[in-house]
Amino acid sequence: MLRHFSITFQKKLAALRKNRGLFLAAKNCCVLIAAMAFSSSCAEHDKVHGHAEFMSKARRAGNSNSRSTINVASNSALLSELKFEKAQYREIDSVVHATGQLQANANAVTRVSSPITGKVLSMTASAGDQVQKGQILLEISSQEIATLESELYKNETEIDSDLAKDLLDLDCDLQQSEAQASLYKKKAERANLLYEEKIVSLAELETARTELEKQRLSIAALKQKRERIISSSNHKKKLLAVALEQKLRLFGMPDAIVKRIVNTETLESSIPIRAPQGGIVLERMANVGELIDPSKTLFVVDDIDNLWLVADVFEQDIYKVKMGQKVEFTIDSFPNRVFQGQLNFVAGAINQETRTLAVRAEVANPNLALKPKMFARMKIFAGRRRVLTLPASALQDAGSRKVVYIRTSPTTFKESVVEIGMESGKFAEVTHGLKEGDVVVTNGSFSLRAQSLKDNR
């Protein structure tokens, strides 16, 4: 029994030793994890602290640069080249800048179509061509024109046939009347001789003369009727010819060809389609051999003597823009030229997606230098304002900022960051960073900027 107790005690003691080892291992592991976490925390703290210190130094450096002072030796050649001017209030043009595009004047765009159904025989103009008013753009062949001409010739033939028939009957009656008149004339002459011999009475003589006169009147009536029939036939033919002439001219057929058709009874089924106005052919939408009708547009011709400049004005500038304001713009094709126009349209609502307002200016283009689809940099002159200004030559770029150099003494200059508003000609509006009367460097500021960068290295 004592032996059994001894064995049991040894087993429990071994188990306790084993459990104690596991406990110590776990304890060591926790200590290690805590140490690693503490180390990481310290590193992150150092990193954040270092970054903040770096940014603070950068800001301090930026602030010191924005108001740095440049000292120039009194014997330096730089002083002799510097020129100065005071910041002062001036009246300058209030200018709204926008990017625009030249477009065809919708009021001067003409769509050319055929007045009649037909087939294209030839084309004499293409997209981009400059055409003159009345210039032939294409020729078409139309069965409808040939039908009209054939109907004219058919109707004229029917009129001539009816006239010949009527004249034949009338001439037959006229011949009979003339033959009877000849007999009545002889009878009247014989009655006159017999009356002179006192063989017949005066009454018989008068009867013979009356019958002769009636016959003469009948002949005269037949002749007048013949003239009326001929005149009526000619009038009918003239009306038909005039109607055809009007239709052919309406279809665009030249007068010379129309007269030849009417006078010589020649069939002409082709007609030219001419440009109704001069300008540039923007589009050509037909080809040789194509069947066309009046509903199809064949050409789009634009009179580019007058163009539209369309642009979008930002929302903050909308209140400045009004119809009738003067506009100036430049394009890349003519960098040294300034073109002018006038606002003739301001939209009544803004574009919800872009938050801009559409405007349009009418632009004269007498020498046709400007072309539709050209991009333009546009200035809208929205009146004059009195603002604090300085010469634009005084401004220098310092990254994304603008700086100027204020003279504080004959050899000392202070660099000052300024905010610029409108620019008009040689002057720029200053909204922040200067006060009236500050003397700024207008010539040589670039050299001072270089000196400032060198001193801050």
Secondary structure as the mmCIF struct_conf table of DSSP 4:
data_model
#
loop_
_struct_conf.conf_type_id
_struct_conf.id
_struct_conf.beg_label_comp_id
_struct_conf.beg_label_asym_id
_struct_conf.beg_label_seq_id
_struct_conf.end_label_comp_id
_struct_conf.end_label_asym_id
_struct_conf.end_label_seq_id
HELX_RH_AL_P HELX_RH_AL_P1 LEU A 2 SER A 66
TURN_TY1_P TURN_TY1_P1 ARG A 67 ARG A 67
STRN STRN1 THR A 69 ASN A 71
TURN_TY1_P TURN_TY1_P2 SER A 74 ASN A 75
HELX_RH_AL_P HELX_RH_AL_P2 ALA A 77 GLU A 81
STRN STRN2 LYS A 83 LYS A 86
STRN STRN3 GLN A 88 ALA A 104
HELX_RH_3T_P HELX_RH_3T_P1 ALA A 106 ALA A 108
STRN STRN4 VAL A 109 SER A 113
BEND BEND1 PRO A 115 ILE A 116
STRN STRN5 GLY A 118 MET A 123
TURN_TY1_P TURN_TY1_P3 ALA A 127 GLY A 128
STRN STRN6 GLN A 130 VAL A 131
TURN_TY1_P TURN_TY1_P4 LYS A 133 GLY A 134
STRN STRN7 ILE A 136 SER A 141
HELX_RH_AL_P HELX_RH_AL_P3 GLN A 143 GLU A 196
TURN_TY1_P TURN_TY1_P5 GLU A 197 LYS A 198
BEND BEND2 ILE A 199 VAL A 200
HELX_RH_AL_P HELX_RH_AL_P4 LEU A 202 LEU A 250
TURN_TY1_P TURN_TY1_P6 PHE A 251 GLY A 252
HELX_RH_AL_P HELX_RH_AL_P5 ASP A 255 THR A 264
STRN STRN8 SER A 270 ARG A 274
BEND BEND3 PRO A 276 GLN A 277
STRN STRN9 GLY A 279 ARG A 284
TURN_TY1_P TURN_TY1_P7 VAL A 288 GLY A 289
STRN STRN10 LEU A 291 ILE A 292
TURN_TY1_P TURN_TY1_P8 PRO A 294 SER A 295
BEND BEND4 LYS A 296 LYS A 296
STRN STRN11 THR A 297 ASP A 302
TURN_TY1_P TURN_TY1_P9 ILE A 304 ASP A 305
STRN STRN12 ASN A 306 PHE A 314
HELX_RH_3T_P HELX_RH_3T_P2 GLU A 315 LYS A 320
TURN_TY1_P TURN_TY1_P10 MET A 323 GLY A 324
STRN STRN13 LYS A 326 ILE A 331
TURN_TY1_P TURN_TY1_P11 ASP A 332 SER A 333
STRN STRN14 PHE A 334 VAL A 346
BEND BEND5 GLY A 348 ALA A 349
STRN STRN15 ASN A 351 ASN A 351
TURN_TY1_P TURN_TY1_P12 GLN A 352 ARG A 355
STRN STRN16 THR A 356 ALA A 364
TURN_TY1_P TURN_TY1_P13 PRO A 366 ASN A 367
TURN_TY1_P TURN_TY1_P14 PRO A 372 LYS A 373
STRN STRN17 PHE A 375 PRO A 391
HELX_RH_3T_P HELX_RH_3T_P3 ALA A 392 ALA A 394
STRN STRN18 GLN A 396 ALA A 398
TURN_TY1_P TURN_TY1_P15 GLY A 399 SER A 400
STRN STRN19 ARG A 401 SER A 409
TURN_TY1_P TURN_TY1_P16 PRO A 410 THR A 411
STRN STRN20 THR A 412 SER A 424
TURN_TY1_P TURN_TY1_P17 GLY A 425 LYS A 426
STRN STRN21 PHE A 427 HIS A 432
BEND BEND6 GLY A 433 GLY A 433
TURN_TY1_P TURN_TY1_P18 GLU A 436 GLY A 437
STRN STRN22 VAL A 439 ASN A 443
BEND BEND7 GLY A 444 GLY A 444
HELX_RH_AL_P HELX_RH_AL_P6 SER A 445 ASP A 455
TURN_TY1_P TURN_TY1_P19 ASN A 456 ASN A 456
#
